[in-house]
Amino acid sequence: MQYEPISVFDMLKIGIGPSSSHTLGPWRAAERFLQYLKAQQQLTAVSTIKILLYGSLAKTGIGHGTDIAVQLGLCGYDPVTFDVEKIDSTIAVIRDTKSLLLNGSRPISFDPHDSIEFLFKETLPYHSNGLTFLATLNNGANIAKTYYSIGGGFVKEEGEDAILNNNVQLPFPINHGDDLLRWSIKTGLSISEIVAENELAWRSEAATNEGLQKIWYAMRDCIYRGCHKTGVLPGGLNVRRRAAALSKKLIGQASYTSYDEWIRLIRKGGSNFSYTLDWVSCFALAVNEENASFGRVVTAPTNGSAGVIPAVLHYFILFCTQAEPGEHSLESIRKFLMTAAEIGSIFKKESTISAAMGGCQAEIGVSSSMAAAALTEGLGGSQKQAMMAAEIAMEHHLGMTCDPIGGLVQVPCIERNTMGAIKAITASQLALQSTPDFARVSLDEVIKTMWDTAQDMNFKYKETADGGLAVNVPLSLPEC
């Protein structure tokens, strides 16, 4: 296997829901197409653009907002900073005027109904999530580029080397779990410390810390927003938000005006099992209800699984430490995120983080594994125990299919984040009470098994909405 350096910020990205592979990836692909047109000095010569969506992007594109993403990307908007409250109005203007402001500066004729084609029966050979941009120039010439959204917001151009950051030389190169274990034994460094050293190949320690703080704030703010919004999720399934009602029920009549005050009230409720379980579920629900509503989330490692790591991180902060709100150690949070990201990067290198390639085991399973390892290190576990926790979490997600009803990242996706978070905590507890040297299954072995399972899995269970709950649950029925 070719060595592939992956940064923590490749695995954890701030973006907009509902899907990293079907929303964020196509958005980034549109941005890359704009960059290509600029580089070729053809941007001002474009008269029309057509987008062809293949495979899984076609079959679940509407539910995942793929059509919306490519339009916003072609307009030159950045998913990290674009105001999510303006999505509907921006798309409405394009639809009503049948015109798109290319790169925010050049108006071109663009009717979404005709300019975006969903090729439901065609799949490109490299990956199920393929899309092609066709630009016609004023002189009649055409420019075509094909991209693949390969999971977690990663995008690859057709014919491009799939290896990220080819020229980056890390002090501790890691492709496999065994590589990570070898470095940890040789150096005595924790997983997060190894990651911190590797990140210096990209940027200064201060820059890494600043970036991780932004990731943490985005996760924190997403949970707080999601725990205070009510209503019905978009898309037609009539799924009602539950996080806000659950938060209110658990808090009771107490009042508060900020995140820190809210956290203090949660802590006052104690730490009995059912109370803790309810809050972990509430946190995960909150994030993925935001995700389903085109809210701002952190891809971790995907949008569909974005709730697991923030929920487990909040469990760690609230129920496993004594720090007061506002005094949470940013250092411990950064270490949590770095450990999680490293485990996720190993899954990406050895297997996949794309549900279109591997089913939901590649999303919820990987996020649960990431969170389990991070929690274990945070609670004082050894490197071997952290990796054991990662293995346990994935072992009990093997074979999980991706079968979103209506092609929406709602049912069963939102609840699966609660299950992934709880499994991560359970896996961590098991590992902390175990001797890893006696473990029968290694992290690398379970990752290989996950990939083998993905290869054997029927295509209809890989984010196509062609199997499972997606075909057995009538769309007219409300969520129970």
N, C-alpha and C positions, 0 to 999 in steps of 0.2 A: 504493500500500500504506500502511495506517495505521501510524504509528510505534509500535513496541513495545519498551519498555525491559525487558531481561531481566538479572537479577543472576547472578553466578557461582554463587550458592547455589540458584538455580532450576535450573541445569544440573547441578550436582553435589550430590546429596542422599544422606545416610546413611539406609539402610533395610534391609529384609529381602528376600531372594530368594524365588522365582526370577525374577520378571519385574516390571519397573517399570510396564508398562502393564496387566498382568493380575493382579499382586499388590499392589504399592504403590499404584497408582491406585485400584483398587476399595476398598482399605483407607482411603485418604484420602476417597473418596466416602462411605463409611459414616460417617466422622468428621463430614463436612459435613452429612450427614442428621441426625446427633445434634445438631449445633449448631443446625440449623433447628428441630428439635423443642423444644430448650431456649428458643430465641428466641420461639417461639410459645407457650411455657409449656404444652406438651402432653406433655412427657416422662413425667410420672407418670400420664398418661391412656392410654398405649399398652397395648393388651392383646396384640396379635400384630403381627409384621412378616414380610413376604414379600419376597424379592428375585428379580427377573427378570433373567437374563443373556442378552444378545443377541449375535448374530454371532460374532466371533472369541472373545469372552469365554466364550460357550457352548461353542464347538467345542474349545477348548484350555483351558478353565477348570479342569478337574480337574488336569491336568498342571501347570498354572501355579499352583495353589493359590488360585484366585480365591474359591472357597467358604470356604476357611480365612481368607482376608484379610478378607472382609466380616463374618465372625463376630467376629474379633478387633477389627475396627474398631467394630462395634456395642457391644462390651463396653467401649469407651473406652480401649483400649490404644494406645500410641504406637509406631509401627514403628521409631523412632529409639532408643528405650530399652527396649522389651519384651524380656525374656530369651528368646532363641531356643530355649533348652533346655526351655522350658515350653510351647512351641506344641502338641506332641502331647498332653500331659496336659490342657491347657486345652480343646482341641477334643474330646477324649475325654469330658470331663465334660459338655459341652454335648450331645454325641451320646447319652450314656447316660442323662442325666437329662431329655433333651428340654426343656431349659430354658436360657435365656440371661440373664445378668445385664446388662441394658441400662445402658450408661454406668457399669458397675461397681456399680450401686446398686439397680436395679429388676429383679426377676426376672420374665420373661415366658415364656409357653409358646413353645418354638422347637424344632422337629424339622428338622434340616438336610435330611433326605431329602425332606420336603414343603415346607419353607419357602424353599428355594433351587431355582428352576426354570431349567433350561438350555434355552433356546429355540433349538435348533440350526438351524432353518430360517428364523429371523426376524432381520433386520438393520435397525437404525434408520437413517434416511437421512443423518444428519449424520456419523456415524463408526461403524466396525465394532465398536468397543469400547464398547457402550452397556449401562447397567444401570439398573433402576428399583427404588426402595424403596417398598413399599406398607405403610403403617402403619394398622391398625384400632384405633380408640379405644374406650374402655369404653362410650361412648354410641352406638356403631355407626357413627360418622363415619369417613371415610377421609382419609388424607394421602398423596399420591404425589409423588415427586421423581425425575427422570431425570437421570443424569450420564453424561458421556463421559470415558473414560480415553484421552487423546489422545497418549500416549507420554511416556516419561521420568518418569513419576509425576505429570505434569500432569493436572488434572481440570477439566472445564468442565461447569457445570450447563446443562441445556437452556434455550435462550433467553438465556443469559448472554453478555456481551461476551467474546470470546475473547482480547482483548488484556490482557496482564498489566500490573499496576502503572501503570494509566492516568494517575495523577496525578503520577508521578515525572518530573522534568525532569532529563535528564542533560546534562552539559557537552558530551559528544561522542555525540550520537544516532547509532545505527548500525542499519540494517536490511539492508544489502547489503555484500558484500565491497568494493565500490567506495567505500562510505562509510568503511569502516575504512582503506582505502588513502589516501583523501583526507585524513583526520585525521592519519594518521601522517606524510604528506608535509608537511602544513601546520605541524605542531607539532614534528616530529622525535622524538616519543615512540615508544617501542616499543609493541607490542600490549599487553603486560601493564601498561605504565605508563598507557595509555589506559583500560584496564579499571579499574585502581586509582583513577583520577580519577573514573570513573563510579560506582564503588561508594560513594564519599563521599556520593552523593545518598541512599543508604539508611541508612548508618551511619558511625561513625568508622573511621579507619584501623586503630586498635587492635582494634576489634570484627571487622573484616574479617580481619585477620591471625589473630585467635584462631579464627575460624570455619574459615579455610583450614588452620590447624594441626590442627583436629579432623578435617577431611576427609583430610588426609595420614595422621594416626595410624590412622584407620579403614582406609585402603587398606593401610598397612604391616602392621597387625595381621591383616588378612584374608589377605594373602599368607603371612605366617608361620604362621597357623593352617592354611591350606590345604596348606602344604608339610609338615605334620606330622600330617595325619589320613589314616588308611587306611580301607578298607572299600568297600562298595557303595552307590552313590547311590540314594535312594528313588525309587519310581515304577514299578518292575517291569521296567525294561529290563536290569537287572543290569549296569549300567555301573560298572566299578571305577575308583576314584580312582587317578590316576597321578602326581600331583605329588609326593606324599611319597616314593614309590619312586624317582622321578627325582632328587629332591633328595638323597636318601641315597646314590644311586649316584655323583652328581657330587661330593659332599663326601667320600666314602670313610669311613674309620674314625675320623676326627677327632670329638671330642666338644665340645659347647657347651651353654650353658644359657640363652642369651638371643638376641634378634634381632641385637643389635650383634655378638656373638661369631660368629653365623652369617654375617653380612655380611662380617666379616673373613676367614673361611675361604673364602667364595666368591671374594673378591678374590685370595687367595693362589693360586687355581687358574689365574691368568693371564687372558689376553684373546684367545686365538686364536678364529677364526671359529666353529668347531663348538661350543666351550665356551660362548661368548657366546650363540649361537643356542639351545642347550639350556636355558640359564638363563632367557632371555626367554620361551621356551615354557613352562617350568616355572612361572614367575610367573603367566602368563596362565591356565594350567590350574588353578593353586591357587585363584585368585579365583573362577573360574566353577564349580569343583567345590564351593566353599563356597556359591555362589549357588544351585546346583542342590539343595543340602541345606537350604534355608531359613536360610542363614547371613546374617550382617550384612555388607553390601557397600555400596559407594558407586555410586549410579546415575551413569553417566558415558559417554554421556548416558542410557543405559538399563541395566537389570540384565543383560540378555542379552549386552551388550557391555561389562560392567563390568571385564573383565580387561585390556583393551587399554591404557588410560592408566596404571594402576598398573604394568603390566609394562614399558612404555616409560619411565616415570619411574624405575623401579629400574635399568633399563639405563643411563639418564643418570647416576644417582647412582653406580652401581658401576663402570661401564666408561668413563665420560667425564669424571669428576672425580677429584680426588686427596684429597678430604676423608675423614677417618677416620669410622667409625661413631660416631654421637652428636654429630659435628661437622658433619654435612651442613647446609649453609646453608638455613635455613628460608626465607630470602628467595628463593633460587633455586627452591625447591620451590613457593612461593606464586606466583611468576611463571609457572612451568610450568603450574600449575592455572588461573591466570587467562587465559593465552593459549588454553589448550585450551577453556575454557568459552566464550570469545568466539566462537571458530570454530563451536562447537556451536550457539550461539544464532543465528548467521546461518543455519545449516541449518534450524533450527526455524522461523525466520521465513519463509524463502524456499521451503522444501520441507516435510519432515516428519522426525521422529525416531521414528516409530511403524512397526514392522514390519507391523502390521495395515493400514497405509495404503500403505507403500512397499516391503515386503519387507525382507530382511536388509541391503540396501544402506543402509537408513535407520538401522540400528543399528551393525553392525560397520563399515560404510563410513564413517559419520559419526565413530565413535570413533577410527578409524584416521586420519582427516583431522585431528581435534582433536589427537591425539598427535603427528602429524607436524609440525604448525605449532609446537606447544609445544617439541618437541625441537629444531627448527631455531633458534628464538629462543634456547633455552638454550645451544646450541653456537655462538652468536655470529652467526647469520644475520640478515640484514636483514628488515624488515617484508615486503618484496616476496618474499624467499626463503621466509619462513614461510608466506605465503599460497600460494606456488607449491607448497610441500610439501603443503599441505592439498588443493590441487587434484589433484596427482598421486595422492595416496592414494585420493581418492574416484573418480578416473577409472578406477581398476583394481578398483573394487568395483561399478561400474554394472551393474545387472541382477541382482544377487545376490538369490536368492529366499529366503523364509523357509519352511522345510519340516520343522519339528521332529517327529521320530519319536515317536509316542505323545503328541504335544502337550506333551512335556517339554522343558525348556531344557537339553538334554544332548547329543543327537546331531542335527545336526552342530554345535550352538551352542558347545560348550566348545572344540573344536579351532579353530573359526573365530576365536576370540579370539587364539589363537597366530598365526594367519595375518595377522590385522589388525594385530597388534603388529609383526610382521616387515615388513609392507608399509609401516607408518608409518616405521620406521627407514630402509628403502630409499628411500622418498619424500623423507625429510629429506636423506639423503646426495646424492641426485640434485639436489635444489634447491640445496644448499650448493655444489655443483660447477657450477652453471648460472648464466646471466645471465637473470633473470626478464623483462627487457625484451624478450627474444626469444621468450618463451613463446607458443605458439599458442593455448592454452586458458586462460581466466581462471577464477578461483574461482566467480564468479557464473554463468559459462556452464556449468560442470560441475554446479552446484547446480540450475540450470534443467533441465539434461539428466536429472539424477536424478529430478526431479519429473515430467518428461514420461514417463520410463521407468516410474515408479510408476503413472501414469495408465493406461499401456498394459498393465501387467502383469496377467495373469490372476488373479482373486480367490483361486484355490486356492493361489497361491504367496505369499499375504500372511498368514502366521501362522494358518492354518486347519487345518494338518495334513491337508489334502485333496489334496496333490500332492507331487511330487518324492520325496525319500527317505522321507517319511512314509507313502507308499503302496507304495513299491517294496522296502522292507526289511521282511521278516517280523519281527514283534515278538518271536518266539521266539528269534531269532538274537542271540548276544552281540555286543558291540562288538568289532571286530577290533583 
